[in-house]
């Protein structure tokens, strides 16, 4: 018995190129990355953190540290500083939790909360709509511009959310991409590998995303959404009801 032929393959690479051609810039943020350096020193003072870098062609002096170590230390200093600053409120506490998880390399925490943000924002804005409907609507408005629709659409993101949050998986039978593969940030933070695909013979493909870039894109979308609904009193009232944690040293607050 003859094997049925594969369905007609989509020209996915052509669709990606067409989407990129529509962008005002093909700069994917690489030019904003700091110049690669290998060695340096860091000094913590009352007026901030000072860094002295050396180029990769110079020989380090005694006491100099690899720049990777310096960056690691600074991230943790900044995280510790947050403990003494004002606590974020409203929707900001979710953005802060995602960014803190990224800094501490809690990839699961960052990803799961990021995937839930269209749910949370959609429920706050459209509480009577079905979950999938409001999730896709939020993606189309605040995240779709970052992706080729044929590669990662609102439908795909919703299926990824369902698979990840409900089953701890990244593969969903209804998604156009067979599987989503997340990578952690490459060492040094100088290079971004994000939104790439490998197409298989049957026309499906594996999508590769970089975890920190994906989560930050969602955070950026939430920030834009927050500005759009800033003057909607009904949504603001619902934001005030969001989950929070009680400080045991403070008086208990209850609506009862």
RAWOSUL-V384022 format. One record per residue. N is the residue number from 0. PHI is phi as a letter, one per 40 degrees, with the letter a starting at -180 (* if undefined). NEAR is the number of other ideal C-beta (glycine too) atoms within 10 Angstrom. D_CENTER is the distance of its C-alpha to the mean C-alpha in whole Angstrom. Layout:
# RAWOSUL-V384022
n=N phi=PHI near=NEAR d_center=D_CENTER
n=N phi=PHI near=NEAR d_center=D_CENTER
This chain:
# RAWOSUL-V384022
n=0 phi=* near=3 d_center=48
n=1 phi=c near=4 d_center=46
n=2 phi=c near=5 d_center=42
n=3 phi=c near=6 d_center=40
n=4 phi=c near=6 d_center=39
n=5 phi=c near=10 d_center=35
n=6 phi=c near=9 d_center=34
n=7 phi=d near=7 d_center=33
n=8 phi=c near=12 d_center=30
n=9 phi=c near=14 d_center=28
n=10 phi=c near=12 d_center=28
n=11 phi=c near=18 d_center=24
n=12 phi=c near=10 d_center=24
n=13 phi=c near=10 d_center=26
n=14 phi=c near=14 d_center=24
n=15 phi=c near=17 d_center=21
n=16 phi=c near=11 d_center=23
n=17 phi=c near=12 d_center=24
n=18 phi=c near=15 d_center=21
n=19 phi=c near=12 d_center=20
n=20 phi=c near=8 d_center=24
n=21 phi=c near=8 d_center=23
n=22 phi=c near=11 d_center=20
n=23 phi=c near=5 d_center=22
n=24 phi=a near=8 d_center=21
n=25 phi=c near=7 d_center=20
n=26 phi=c near=9 d_center=18
n=27 phi=c near=14 d_center=15
n=28 phi=g near=11 d_center=14
n=29 phi=c near=9 d_center=17
n=30 phi=c near=7 d_center=19
n=31 phi=c near=7 d_center=17
n=32 phi=c near=12 d_center=17
n=33 phi=c near=12 d_center=20
n=34 phi=c near=8 d_center=23
n=35 phi=c near=13 d_center=23
n=36 phi=b near=19 d_center=26
n=37 phi=b near=16 d_center=27
n=38 phi=b near=19 d_center=29
n=39 phi=i near=17 d_center=29
n=40 phi=b near=15 d_center=30
n=41 phi=b near=18 d_center=29
n=42 phi=b near=9 d_center=31
n=43 phi=c near=10 d_center=29
n=44 phi=b near=7 d_center=32
n=45 phi=c near=4 d_center=32
n=46 phi=c near=5 d_center=31
n=47 phi=h near=7 d_center=28
n=48 phi=b near=14 d_center=26
n=49 phi=b near=10 d_center=28
n=50 phi=b near=14 d_center=27
n=51 phi=b near=13 d_center=30
n=52 phi=b near=18 d_center=29
n=53 phi=b near=16 d_center=31
n=54 phi=c near=10 d_center=31
n=55 phi=c near=11 d_center=30
n=56 phi=c near=6 d_center=34
n=57 phi=c near=12 d_center=35
n=58 phi=c near=7 d_center=37
n=59 phi=c near=13 d_center=35
n=60 phi=c near=10 d_center=38
n=61 phi=c near=4 d_center=38
n=62 phi=g near=6 d_center=36
n=63 phi=c near=19 d_center=33
n=64 phi=b near=15 d_center=30
n=65 phi=d near=14 d_center=27
n=66 phi=c near=22 d_center=24
n=67 phi=d near=13 d_center=22
n=68 phi=c near=13 d_center=24
n=69 phi=c near=20 d_center=24
n=70 phi=c near=17 d_center=20
n=71 phi=d near=13 d_center=20
n=72 phi=c near=14 d_center=22
n=73 phi=c near=14 d_center=21
n=74 phi=d near=14 d_center=17
n=75 phi=c near=12 d_center=19
n=76 phi=c near=12 d_center=22
n=77 phi=c near=12 d_center=19
n=78 phi=c near=13 d_center=18
n=79 phi=c near=9 d_center=22
n=80 phi=c near=10 d_center=22
n=81 phi=c near=14 d_center=20
n=82 phi=c near=7 d_center=23
n=83 phi=b near=6 d_center=25
n=84 phi=c near=7 d_center=24
n=85 phi=c near=6 d_center=24
n=86 phi=c near=12 d_center=21
n=87 phi=c near=14 d_center=19
n=88 phi=b near=12 d_center=20
n=89 phi=f near=13 d_center=19
n=90 phi=c near=20 d_center=16
n=91 phi=c near=14 d_center=15
n=92 phi=c near=14 d_center=15
n=93 phi=c near=20 d_center=12
n=94 phi=c near=22 d_center=10
n=95 phi=c near=15 d_center=12
n=96 phi=c near=16 d_center=12
n=97 phi=c near=24 d_center=8
n=98 phi=c near=17 d_center=9
n=99 phi=c near=16 d_center=12
n=100 phi=c near=21 d_center=11
n=101 phi=c near=22 d_center=9
n=102 phi=c near=15 d_center=12
n=103 phi=c near=13 d_center=14
n=104 phi=f near=14 d_center=12
n=105 phi=c near=15 d_center=12
n=106 phi=c near=17 d_center=10
n=107 phi=c near=11 d_center=12
n=108 phi=c near=16 d_center=11
n=109 phi=c near=25 d_center=8
n=110 phi=c near=24 d_center=7
n=111 phi=c near=16 d_center=10
n=112 phi=c near=20 d_center=10
n=113 phi=c near=26 d_center=6
n=114 phi=c near=21 d_center=9
n=115 phi=c near=17 d_center=11
n=116 phi=c near=24 d_center=10
n=117 phi=c near=28 d_center=12
n=118 phi=c near=17 d_center=15
n=119 phi=c near=17 d_center=15
n=120 phi=c near=27 d_center=15
n=121 phi=c near=22 d_center=17
n=122 phi=c near=16 d_center=20
n=123 phi=c near=21 d_center=20
n=124 phi=c near=18 d_center=21
n=125 phi=b near=15 d_center=23
n=126 phi=c near=11 d_center=24
n=127 phi=c near=6 d_center=27
n=128 phi=c near=13 d_center=25
n=129 phi=c near=10 d_center=24
n=130 phi=d near=14 d_center=21
n=131 phi=c near=16 d_center=20
n=132 phi=c near=12 d_center=21
n=133 phi=c near=20 d_center=19
n=134 phi=c near=26 d_center=16
n=135 phi=c near=19 d_center=17
n=136 phi=c near=17 d_center=18
n=137 phi=c near=27 d_center=15
n=138 phi=d near=23 d_center=13
n=139 phi=d near=16 d_center=16
n=140 phi=c near=16 d_center=16
n=141 phi=b near=21 d_center=13
n=142 phi=b near=21 d_center=10
n=143 phi=c near=17 d_center=13
n=144 phi=c near=12 d_center=14
n=145 phi=c near=17 d_center=11
n=146 phi=b near=22 d_center=13
n=147 phi=c near=18 d_center=17
n=148 phi=d near=14 d_center=18
n=149 phi=c near=19 d_center=20
n=150 phi=b near=18 d_center=17
n=151 phi=a near=24 d_center=14
n=152 phi=b near=19 d_center=15
n=153 phi=c near=20 d_center=15
n=154 phi=c near=18 d_center=17
n=155 phi=c near=21 d_center=16
n=156 phi=c near=24 d_center=12
n=157 phi=c near=23 d_center=15
n=158 phi=c near=21 d_center=17
n=159 phi=c near=23 d_center=14
n=160 phi=d near=22 d_center=13
n=161 phi=c near=18 d_center=17
n=162 phi=c near=20 d_center=17
n=163 phi=c near=21 d_center=15
n=164 phi=c near=15 d_center=15
n=165 phi=c near=9 d_center=19
n=166 phi=b near=10 d_center=20
n=167 phi=g near=9 d_center=17
n=168 phi=b near=13 d_center=17
n=169 phi=b near=20 d_center=15
n=170 phi=b near=16 d_center=18
n=171 phi=b near=22 d_center=20
n=172 phi=c near=7 d_center=23
n=173 phi=c near=10 d_center=23
n=174 phi=c near=22 d_center=20
n=175 phi=c near=19 d_center=21
n=176 phi=c near=25 d_center=19
n=177 phi=d near=17 d_center=21
n=178 phi=a near=16 d_center=18
n=179 phi=b near=22 d_center=14
n=180 phi=b near=14 d_center=14
n=181 phi=c near=17 d_center=11
n=182 phi=b near=15 d_center=12
n=183 phi=c near=10 d_center=11
n=184 phi=d near=18 d_center=12
n=185 phi=c near=11 d_center=15
n=186 phi=d near=8 d_center=18
n=187 phi=g near=15 d_center=18
n=188 phi=g near=14 d_center=15
n=189 phi=c near=14 d_center=17
n=190 phi=b near=12 d_center=16
n=191 phi=b near=15 d_center=13
n=192 phi=b near=12 d_center=13
n=193 phi=a near=19 d_center=11
n=194 phi=g near=19 d_center=12
n=195 phi=b near=15 d_center=16
n=196 phi=a near=18 d_center=18
n=197 phi=b near=13 d_center=21
n=198 phi=c near=16 d_center=24
n=199 phi=c near=11 d_center=27
n=200 phi=c near=7 d_center=30
n=201 phi=c near=10 d_center=30
n=202 phi=g near=13 d_center=27
n=203 phi=c near=18 d_center=24
n=204 phi=a near=19 d_center=21
n=205 phi=b near=16 d_center=19
n=206 phi=b near=22 d_center=15
n=207 phi=b near=17 d_center=13
n=208 phi=b near=22 d_center=10
n=209 phi=c near=19 d_center=8
n=210 phi=d near=20 d_center=6
n=211 phi=c near=24 d_center=5
n=212 phi=c near=18 d_center=5
n=213 phi=d near=24 d_center=3
n=214 phi=c near=25 d_center=1
n=215 phi=c near=18 d_center=3
n=216 phi=c near=19 d_center=5
n=217 phi=c near=26 d_center=5
n=218 phi=c near=20 d_center=6
n=219 phi=c near=14 d_center=8
n=220 phi=c near=22 d_center=10
n=221 phi=c near=22 d_center=11
n=222 phi=c near=13 d_center=12
n=223 phi=c near=12 d_center=14
n=224 phi=c near=21 d_center=15
n=225 phi=d near=16 d_center=17
n=226 phi=c near=8 d_center=19
n=227 phi=c near=13 d_center=20
n=228 phi=b near=17 d_center=21
n=229 phi=d near=9 d_center=22
n=230 phi=b near=8 d_center=26
n=231 phi=c near=13 d_center=26
n=232 phi=c near=8 d_center=28
n=233 phi=c near=11 d_center=28
n=234 phi=c near=20 d_center=24
n=235 phi=c near=13 d_center=24
n=236 phi=c near=10 d_center=27
n=237 phi=c near=15 d_center=24
n=238 phi=c near=18 d_center=22
n=239 phi=c near=10 d_center=24
n=240 phi=c near=9 d_center=25
n=241 phi=c near=13 d_center=21
n=242 phi=d near=7 d_center=21
n=243 phi=a near=12 d_center=22
n=244 phi=b near=7 d_center=24
n=245 phi=c near=10 d_center=27
n=246 phi=c near=10 d_center=29
n=247 phi=c near=6 d_center=32
n=248 phi=c near=5 d_center=33
n=249 phi=b near=7 d_center=33
n=250 phi=d near=7 d_center=35
n=251 phi=c near=7 d_center=34
n=252 phi=b near=8 d_center=33
n=253 phi=a near=6 d_center=34
n=254 phi=c near=4 d_center=35
n=255 phi=c near=2 d_center=38
